[in-house]
Amino acid sequence: MQLLRWQRAAALLGRVPEGFNTQVQHYLGLCIRRDLMRLDCDSDSLEAHITRKLSARFGDAHPDPQEQQAFFHRAAAIVHEALQEYRVTRTASSDITNTITSTLVGAAAFQKFTPGGIGIGFLIAALVARYQAEHDFFLGKTLGRFYYQLFPPTPSWQLTAAALTLVLVLLACFASFSGLVTDPIQARLGLHRVRLQKMLSHLERDISAQTASSFRPKDQYVARILDLFDAVKSHLS
């Protein structure tokens, strides 16, 4: 939105939460700050720790208190935005995992291409509607099966809404634990290291140039494109 100069729309979208932190994510963050980084979790945070370290390095070369204060505020804003973007990748990874899982489930269970929860929800609604129609066919279930193979019934909106809700809730629950599988895979492939190195490179460049954060990982864009493809595919099928 900002690239299109739609500042008001970008500001409104910026207020929308990227996702909700699960207890698993909160606990992992607590362990990282407390056990790995040895930070005081009650009064400290990762952002404040990084900003203080940067300010201390800047203060060694610039003794002027006003310059140090100005640098502190600039660095705090850059670090905050960069870490916010990095946190979004966690939710995006879960969304991408859900898309892959939905595709595999659709291929294995239904022999259909279902790139997301919406596709599976519509498919389940159609199968349930067909099953009910076959049992209620006035010439019997067997003839009903042949008839509705040629003329599939249209599921009601109530059935479709119920199926979509059920599938999306199940996928949301699965996403809470998907990191147990995807994190080791990403670590093995070096994706975590690459993402962290990219964020640090952007931080170094942005703080040196005294500009806004330029760290924009592509994970969330990939996740949203997959969601859009799922919605369009489900609508056209």
Residue pairs with C-beta under 8 A, 6 or more apart in sequence:
1 7
1 9
1 10
1 13
2 10
18 87
18 88
18 91
18 220
19 88
19 90
19 91
19 94
22 176
24 176
24 177
24 179
25 90
30 41
32 46
33 39
33 41
33 44
33 45
33 46
34 41
37 46
37 49
39 45
39 46
39 49
46 83
47 76
47 79
47 80
47 83
50 79
51 72
51 75
51 76
51 79
54 71
54 75
54 79
54 207
55 68
55 71
55 72
55 75
58 67
58 68
58 71
58 75
59 68
62 68
62 71
74 207
74 210
75 207
77 212
77 213
78 203
78 206
78 207
78 212
78 213
79 203
81 212
81 213
81 215
82 199
82 202
82 203
82 206
82 213
82 215
85 199
85 213
85 215
85 216
85 217
86 195
86 199
86 215
86 217
88 217
88 219
88 220
89 195
89 217
89 219
89 220
90 179
91 220
91 223
92 217
92 219
92 220
92 222
92 223
93 178
93 179
93 182
93 186
93 219
94 175
94 176
94 178
94 179
94 182
95 175
95 223
95 226
95 227
96 219
96 222
96 223
96 226
97 175
97 178
97 181
97 182
98 116
98 117
98 171
98 174
98 175
98 178
99 115
99 116
99 223
99 226
99 227
99 230
101 171
101 174
101 178
102 114
102 115
102 116
102 117
102 119
102 120
102 171
102 230
103 113
103 114
103 115
103 116
105 114
105 120
106 112
106 113
106 114
106 115
106 119
106 120
106 123
107 113
107 114
110 123
110 127
112 119
112 123
113 119
113 233
114 120
114 123
114 230
115 226
115 229
115 230
115 233
116 226
116 227
116 229
116 230
116 231
116 233
116 234
117 164
117 167
117 168
117 171
117 230
118 164
118 230
118 231
118 234
119 230
119 233
119 234
119 237
120 167
121 160
121 163
121 164
121 165
121 166
121 167
121 168
121 234
122 160
122 163
122 164
122 234
122 237
124 163
124 166
124 167
125 155
125 159
125 160
125 162
125 163
125 164
126 152
126 155
128 155
128 159
128 163
129 153
129 154
129 155
129 156
129 159
130 148
130 152
130 153
132 153
133 144
133 148
133 153
134 141
134 144
134 145
134 148
135 141
135 144
136 144
137 143
137 144
137 147
137 148
139 147
155 163
183 192
186 192
187 193
195 217
198 215
198 217
199 215
199 217
202 213
202 214
202 215
203 213
203 215
205 214
206 212
206 213
206 214
206 215
